[in-house]
């Protein structure tokens, strides 16, 4: 390549790739159309790639142009990341951040989050506290945690927000990370009793119970409470692996994430109830009043980068 590609040329290329139109891209960049076209010609010449083809609707990326556009987006994402890190380093944020963790680290992308946190705030010392989902909002309220991962509806722990439709008066600041589905799993011996059955029929079967602070308890209590039926709990555990182990022994039914349910079906022959499911969310939370805390801001920036 005869000349290094400058950022102005790359920015012009990305703008046209996004807009599919030179006029709109030039307005966005405050450039004249001839100047923008010159950038595109220079990039095409330097790379030896035909970047666009003309259509009735404007400019369309070629296959090779699309590959280069994806790389260009990565360049600007890296520049933004660099800028955020530089700002955080310049701020010299220091202190301890107590993080509430739940379920397995791989599912919450905990490793990636901690790496992003260290990159952005090297002066921040992290302390992980693992527990059940319901422990996180309580830990925030008691000032035992600064931030944490949470499963379910935070309004279950915030009576003020529960009274408003939009949660505008919420005690907590919430960043939803992902939607997920929970399914009911049963041992093979109960297959005939769970297939095709609704929640009312399933409630009467033997269940593995969990503590109130667990998301399983909260999700099932809401479902059965609305139906006015009582869940037949025959044993209780406080860890998801133990819960599934008890299902494998044939003791009773349990609720678990859909990805785990499918794995258990393949690996151990557990049966998934085919007529019921519960939707919920994984979120990252802190007290709303503490959102201006520099370390907490860095934590939310880090989790946004990992989950975006």
N, C-alpha and C positions, 0 to 999 in steps of 0.2 A: 504494500500500500504506500503510495508516494508521499502522502501527507497525513499527519495525525488528525483524527476527527475532533473538532472542537465542540464544546457543549452547546453553543448557539445553533450549530448545524444539526446536532442531535435533537435539540429541543424543537426545532422547526419540523423535523421528521416525525417526532412523536405527536406533535399537535395535528399535523395533517393526517397521520394514521388514525388518531382518535376521531377527528371530525369528518374525515373523508371528503374534505372540501377546502380548497386553498383560501377562499374568501373568509370563511369563518375562522380558520386557523390564523390568518394574518391579522384579523381583528383581535383575536385572543392574545396574540403576541405583540400587538402594536407595531407590526411591520408592514411595509408595502408588499403587495402581491409579487412584484418583480424581485424584491429582495428575498422573499420566502422561496420563490421558485429557484432562485440562484443557489440557495442552500441545498435544495433537493437535488439539483443537477450536480453540485459539487460532491454530495454524498454518493450519488449513483456512480459518478466517475471514479471516486476514490475506492469504492468497494467493488466496482465491476458488476453490480447487481441491478436488475430492473426492479425498482421498488414498488411502483404502482402501475395499474392498468386503468384506462379511462372507461367509464360506463355511463349509461344514461343518467345515473343518479350522482355522479361525481367521480372521485378517485377510489379505487379499490386496491388493497394490498395484494401483491403477488404472493405466492407461497414463500419465496425467499425473503420478500419484504416483510411478511408477517413474522418470520423467525427473527429478523433483525429488530423489528419493532418490540418484540418480547424482551430481547436483550437490552434494548434502549430503556425500556420501562424499569428493568432491574438496575440499570445504572443510576437512574434518578431516585429509585427507592433506596439505593445504597447511599446516595448523597444526602437524602433526607435523614436516614439513620445516622450518618456521620454528623450532621448538624445537630440532631437531638443529643447525641452522645457528647458532642463538644459543649453544648449549652449546659448539660448536667455536670460535666467535669468542671466547667468554669464556675458553676454555682457552689462547688465544694460541699455537696450534701453529705452529711455524716450522721451516724446514729444506728440504732437497731430497728429492724423491721420484723415483727412477729407475724408469721404467715400461717393461717389455718389451712391444712391440707386434708383432703378426703379421698376416698376410694384409691385406685391405683395411680401411681405417678405418671405412667405412660398415657393414661386416658386424659388426665388434666394437662398434659404436656409440661409437667413440672420442670424437667431438666432444661428444656428450651427457655422457659420463663426465667429460671434462675440465672441462666447464662446471659440473657438479655438484661436482666436486672444488674448483674455484675458489670456488664459492659457500660451501662448507662450511669450506674451509681457505685463506682468501686469503693467509695467510702462508707457504703451501707453494709452493716453486718446483718445477716439474715438468720432467723431462728424459726425452724419448722415445728409445728405442733399438729400432729396427726390425730384425727378423731372422726366423729360422725357429723353429717351435714348440719344437724340442728345445733351442734356445739359451736359453730362458727358465729352466727348472729349473737348468741349469748356471750361468747368470748369478746366480741366487739363491744357490746354494751357494758361489760364489766371491765373494759380496758385491759383485757388479757391478750387480745389480738389487735393488730393494726389493719390487716387485710385478710381475705380468705376466699377459698373456693366454696361454692354453695350449690346444692341441688334442691330444686323445688321452687315454691313461691315464697319470697322473702316476707310477704305480707302476713304469713302465718305467725311471724315473730314481731309484727309491728301493727298494733291495734289502730293507731292513728291513720296509717296508710290504708288499712283494710276498710276504713270508713269512707274513703274517697275512691271514685272509679278509676282515676288515672294515677293514683299513688303519689300525687303531687306533694303531699306533706310527709313523705316517707322519712323515717329515721335513717335509712340506709341509702347509699349510692350504689347502684347495681349496673354492672356491664355484663349483658348476656353474651355468653361465649358460643353456646351450641344448643340446639334442640335435640332431645333424645327420647326414645321410646322404651318403656318398661313392659315386659311380658311375664306371664305366669308360667312357671315350669313345674312339672310333676314327674314323679318316678314312673317308669314303664308300667308298673302294676296298677296305676290309676288312669291309664290312657283312656279306657272306655268311659271313665267318669268325667273327664275334662273336655274331650273333643265335642265341639258343637254346643258347649254349655255357656250360659251367661253368668254374670257376677253373683246373682242370687243363688244359683245352683252351686257355684264354686265355693261360696262362703261356708256351706255346710260340710265340706270336705276337710280333712286334717291339714293344718297350716303350720309352718315354722314361723314363729313370731319374732319381732325385733323391737328394740327399745324405742321409746317415743322420739328420741332425737334423730333416729335414722329416717332417711327419705322413704324407705319402704313402708314404715309404719304410718307416716303422714299421708302418703299417697293412698294406701289401702283404707285408712281410717276415713278419709274423705269420701271414697267411693262407697264403702259399706254404710257409712253414716247417712248419706243421701238416700240410700235404698232402704234404710231402716232395718238392716239385717246385721247379725253378729258373726264375726269371723271365728271359726272354730280352731283356736290355737292350742296345739298339743305340746309344743316345746318352744323355747326362746333362745336366740343366740344374738351376739352383738357384732359379728364379723361376717362379711359376705362370703368368703371362702368356706367358713364353717356352715353357713346356711345352705350352700349348694351341696356340701358334703353330706348333710343330713337328708337332703332331697334324694341324693344318689342311693342312700341306704334304704329308701322306701318309706321314710317316716311321714312325709307330707309335702304340701305345695309351698312354693316361695315365689316372690317377685324378684326379677333381676333385669339388668339392662339387656336390650335386644341382642347386642353383639355377643354377650356372654351366653344368653339363652341359645343362640344358634350354635355356638361352640359346644355347649353342653349336649345339645341334641346330636351333633356329629360325633363327639368324643365319647360320650357316656350313655347315649340313648335316651336322654330325658325327653319328655313330651312337652310341647308348647301348646298351651290353650289357644285355640285358633279363633275364638270369637271375641276376645277381650284384649285390650291394651291400654296403657296410660301414657300420655304425652307430658313431658316436663322439660326443664331447662337446667343447664349448667351455667353458673354465673360467677363473676368475681365481684366481691363486695367490700365495702368499708362503711364507716359511719359518715353520713352526709356532711356533718359538721367538720369533718377532718379532711375533706377533699383538697384543701389548700395546703396541707402538710407536704413539704417538698418530697420527702421519701415516699409518701403514698402516691403522689403524682407520678414519680418515676416508676413505681410498681404498676400503675395503670397503663403508662406508656409501654412498659415491657410486655404486659399481657396482651395489649392491643397488637403489638408487632408479631407476637407469636401466633395469636389466633386469627389475625387478618390473613 
